[in-house]
Each structure stands twice: as C-alpha cells, then as structure tokens.
C-alpha cells in the first residue's frame, strides 16, 4: 500500500484497516484438503466479470483481500486510490452457488461426518447446505474460466445439474489442482428456486455494498434431494474422466506463483 508519512496519514490507514477487518463475511466455495470434493449447484446463469485489486496486508489477513476497482465508475469520477497506489489488478469471475456437501477422504476428529462410498473409495460426507460465492481468478490463459465455461457452452446453462469440485494437493503444495465435473442432469430443487429469487446482486457484492447474506434455511425435502445428488456423484466419479486446472486459487496454498 506504499509509504505513509505523518500522523494524519497513519491515522487514515488505521481507519482503513479497522474498516476492512470489521467487514461481514460471505462464504466462498473452497476445498482445503487433498482429495476433498464439494457437491454443489450453480444458482445463476449470469456470472460477473470483475476487476479487483489484490491487497496483501498481514495486519488485516494472512490471505489476499480483493477490493473492487473503482476506476471509470460513474460514482467515483473515474478515481481509484488503489490504482494510484499501483496495487496489483486481478480479473475475476463470480457466481452464486449452493453447496450440499463436502466429501473428505479421511474422517473428522469428532466422527460426525457420514461414511459413504464414491466409486471404489470410502469418503466422509460433511453436510453444508449453504449459499456460497464462487469467486475465482481467470487463470493463466483463462484456464480456470475455461473449465467453468465449458459446461455452459455444451448445455446452454449451468443450473440444470449438480457439479463436483475436487482438490488434488495438500497445504502449501505448489502442484495443487482443481477439477470441476458436471454430474447427470436433474431438475433444480424447489427450495433452491426460492433462494435464487432472494439472492442479492453479484454486482452489489463485488462493490462491497452487500457484506452478509440472509439466513437461507433449507426445507426438509432438501435433505432427500441432497442424498440423490450424492448418489449421482458416486456414479459419475466412477465413470467420467477428470479435467483439471493447474492454477492455485485456494487461500491455504501459500506459495505465490507468477501470473
């Protein structure tokens, strides 16, 4: 963020740090362990393409903070302080999604995750049942985006089926990769149709105007639908080839790679 000189400048910076640290939290689609796999559904067919500044400030977070670029925005008269400070700019895409479960290759310490079988592998299912934000860099040569775009190019929608999102690689592994895989087509559950009508605008989220989500409680029948999608994942994992993205985009992969 550059050098600050004088009490006024330092005071202003302290205010910025406190403001960012006190922001609300919208959960994102993330898988943290080697072999972890999310089962989820997209909740929009209109993703957002956004320019963010990547701020690295350990006084706020050990992970990068992505702040909306205000350059050329009408309400800011084209001025962006982060642009003036030469803070790195990153192009990212955003979706709303609903995560049913995270499947893990090892059980949790409390033994609360349900044992299940995916293909020939034993896994442990952690129920999530929550709205999340998919917020990813486009990747080198748009490699990450292309993996997400392919199902839409083939089917004309993301919302007609569940997907899996799997991590291969442990913490700090520079060879970590992520695999997005479409499952069999199925009708979107009624409770998700209701939620889609209540979601805030992705643009408002990107600009920091929405920092928290409503409490989206799941209806009872959603549990049965979630079980059906887990069964679909079992069949698909056994039969379909994986397509991988080699870009590191999860926050616990702390080795920074060149753009």
C-alpha positions in Angstrom: 0.0 0.0 0.0 3.0 2.3 -0.1 4.6 4.6 2.5 2.6 6.8 4.8 4.1 9.9 6.3 2.7 12.0 9.2 0.2 11.4 11.9 -2.8 12.2 9.7 -1.8 9.6 7.0 -1.1 7.0 9.7 -4.5 7.6 11.3 -6.2 7.3 7.9 -4.5 4.0 7.3 -5.5 2.7 10.8 -9.1 3.6 9.9 -8.9 1.6 6.7 -7.5 -1.4 8.4 -10.3 -1.3 11.1 -13.0 -1.0 8.4 -11.7 -3.9 6.4 -11.2 -6.1 9.4 -14.8 -5.4 10.5 -16.4 -6.3 7.3 -19.1 -9.1 7.1 -18.3 -12.5 5.7 -19.9 -14.2 2.7 -18.7 -17.8 2.5 -16.9 -18.9 -0.7 -16.7 -22.3 -2.5 -13.4 -23.8 -1.1 -12.0 -27.2 -0.6 -9.0 -27.3 1.7 -7.7 -30.8 1.9 -6.1 -33.2 -0.6 -8.9 -35.2 -2.1 -11.7 -33.0 -0.7 -14.7 -32.7 -3.1 -17.7 -30.3 -2.9 -21.1 -31.3 -4.4 -22.8 -28.1 -5.4 -25.3 -26.4 -7.9 -24.9 -23.1 -9.6 -27.7 -20.6 -8.8 -27.1 -18.2 -11.7 -26.5 -18.3 -15.4 -25.2 -14.8 -15.4 -21.7 -14.7 -13.8 -19.9 -11.5 -13.2 -16.5 -10.5 -14.7 -14.9 -8.1 -12.3 -11.6 -6.2 -11.8 -10.3 -6.4 -8.2 -7.2 -5.1 -6.6 -5.3 -7.8 -4.7 -4.2 -6.4 -1.4 -1.8 -8.3 0.8 -1.8 -6.8 4.3 -1.0 -9.1 7.2 -2.4 -6.5 9.6 -5.8 -7.5 8.2 -5.5 -11.1 7.0 -2.8 -13.6 6.1 -4.7 -14.2 2.9 -5.1 -11.7 0.0 -8.0 -9.3 0.1 -9.7 -8.5 -3.2 -11.1 -4.9 -3.4 -13.3 -3.7 -6.2 -11.5 -1.3 -8.7 -13.4 2.0 -8.9 -11.7 3.2 -12.0 -14.1 4.6 -14.6 -17.0 4.1 -12.2 -19.5 7.0 -12.5 -20.0 7.5 -8.8 -16.2 7.8 -8.2 -15.5 10.2 -11.1 -13.0 7.7 -12.5 -10.7 7.9 -9.5 -9.4 4.7 -7.8 -7.0 5.1 -4.9 -5.7 1.6 -5.3 -4.9 2.3 -9.0 -2.9 5.4 -7.9 -1.0 3.2 -5.3 -0.2 0.6 -8.1 -2.0 -2.2 -6.2 -2.0 -5.3 -8.5 -5.2 -5.7 -10.5 -6.8 -9.1 -10.9 -9.6 -10.1 -13.3 -12.0 -12.5 -11.5 -15.4 -14.1 -12.1 -18.2 -14.6 -9.7 -21.2 -16.9 -9.4 -23.8 -17.8 -6.7 -23.9 -21.5 -5.8 -25.4 -23.9 -3.3 -23.1 -26.4 -1.6 -24.8 -29.6 -0.4 -21.8 -31.5 1.0 -18.1 -31.6 1.2 -16.7 -35.1 0.8 -13.5 -35.9 2.6 -11.1 -38.9 2.2 -10.5 -39.0 6.0 -13.0 -38.7 8.9 -13.2 -35.8 11.2 -11.9 -36.0 14.8 -15.4 -36.0 16.3 -16.7 -38.7 14.0 -19.7 -36.6 12.8 -19.2 -37.0 9.1 -21.3 -39.7 7.5 -19.3 -42.6 5.9 -20.1 -43.1 2.2 -18.6 -44.7 -0.9 -17.7 -42.8 -4.1 -16.8 -45.2 -6.9 -14.4 -47.6 -5.1 -13.3 -45.1 -2.5 -14.6 -44.6 1.0 -15.4 -41.0 1.8 -16.9 -39.0 4.7 -19.7 -36.5 3.9 -19.9 -33.2 5.7 -23.3 -31.5 5.3 -23.1 -27.9 4.3 -26.5 -26.8 2.8 -25.5 -23.2 2.3 -25.3 -20.5 -0.3 -21.7 -19.7 -1.3 -19.9 -17.3 -3.6 -17.7 -18.7 -6.3 -15.0 -16.1 -6.8 -12.0 -17.1 -8.9 -9.2 -15.6 -10.9 -9.5 -16.3 -14.6 -6.1 -18.1 -14.5 -3.3 -18.2 -17.0 -4.7 -18.0 -20.5 -8.2 -18.0 -18.8 -7.6 -21.7 -17.9 -9.8 -21.6 -14.8 -12.6 -19.8 -16.5 -12.5 -22.1 -19.5 -13.1 -25.1 -17.2 -16.2 -23.3 -15.8 -17.4 -22.1 -19.2 -17.3 -25.5 -20.9 -20.5 -26.9 -19.4 -22.4 -23.7 -20.4 -21.1 -23.9 -23.9 -22.3 -27.5 -24.2 -25.6 -27.2 -22.4 -26.6 -23.5 -22.6 -26.9 -23.4 -18.8 -25.1 -24.2 -15.5 -28.3 -24.7 -13.5 -29.6 -27.9 -15.0 -27.4 -30.3 -12.9 -25.2 -30.6 -9.9 -21.4 -30.4 -10.1 -18.4 -31.6 -8.2 -15.3 -29.5 -7.4 -12.3 -31.5 -6.2 -8.9 -30.6 -4.9 -5.8 -32.6 -5.6 -2.9 -31.5 -3.5 -2.3 -30.7 0.2 -1.5 -27.5 2.0 1.4 -25.5 0.5 1.6 -27.9 -2.4 2.6 -25.8 -5.5 1.2 -28.6 -7.8 -2.3 -28.4 -6.3 -5.0 -28.6 -9.0 -8.8 -28.4 -9.0 -11.3 -30.4 -11.1 -14.8 -29.2 -12.0 -17.0 -32.0 -13.2 -20.7 -31.9 -14.3 -23.0 -34.7 -13.0 -26.2 -36.0 -14.5 -28.9 -33.6 -15.5 -31.6 -33.2 -12.9 -34.4 -30.7 -12.0 -33.3 -27.9 -9.7 -34.9 -28.4 -6.2 -37.8 -26.2 -5.3 -36.1 -24.7 -2.2 -33.2 -23.5 -4.5 -35.6 -21.8 -6.9 -37.0 -19.9 -3.9 -33.5 -18.9 -2.8 -32.5 -17.7 -6.2 -35.2 -15.2 -6.1 -33.9 -13.8 -2.8 -30.2 -13.5 -3.6 -28.5 -10.1 -3.7 -27.0 -8.8 -6.9 -23.5 -10.1 -7.6 -22.5 -6.5 -8.6 -23.5 -5.2 -5.2 -21.4 -7.9 -3.6 -18.4 -7.1 -5.8 -18.6 -3.4 -4.9 -18.8 -4.2 -1.2 -22.3 -2.9 -0.8 -23.6 -6.3 0.5 -21.4 -8.0 3.1 -23.8 -10.5 4.6 -26.4 -13.0 3.3 -29.9 -13.6 4.6 -30.4 -16.8 6.6 -31.4 -19.2 3.9 -32.9 -22.1 5.8 -33.3 -25.4 3.9 -36.7 -27.1 3.6 -37.0 -30.7 4.9 -37.3 -32.2 1.4 -33.9 -30.7 0.5 -32.2 -33.4 2.6 -33.6 -36.1 0.3 -32.6 -34.2 -2.8 -29.1 -33.8 -1.4 -28.9 -37.6 -0.9 -29.9 -38.1 -4.5 -27.1 -35.8 -5.7 -24.6 -37.7 -3.6 -25.7 -40.9 -5.3 -25.2 -39.2 -8.7 -21.7 -38.1 -7.7 -20.9 -41.7 -6.8 -21.9 -43.0 -10.2 -20.2 -40.1 -12.1 -16.9 -40.3 -10.2 -16.7 -44.0 -11.2 -17.3 -43.4 -14.9 -16.2 -39.9 -16.1 -12.7 -38.6 -16.8 -11.4 -35.6 -14.8 -10.5 -32.3 -16.3 -8.0 -30.3 -14.2 -7.0 -26.7 -13.8 -3.4 -26.4 -12.6 -3.8 -22.8 -11.2 -3.5 -22.4 -7.4 -6.5 -20.4 -6.3 -7.4 -21.5 -2.8 -6.1 -19.4 0.2 -4.2 -22.1 2.1 -1.9 -22.6 -0.9 0.5 -20.0 0.4 3.3 -20.4 -2.2 2.6 -17.5 -4.6 3.0 -18.3 -8.3 3.7 -15.8 -11.0 0.8 -14.6 -13.1 
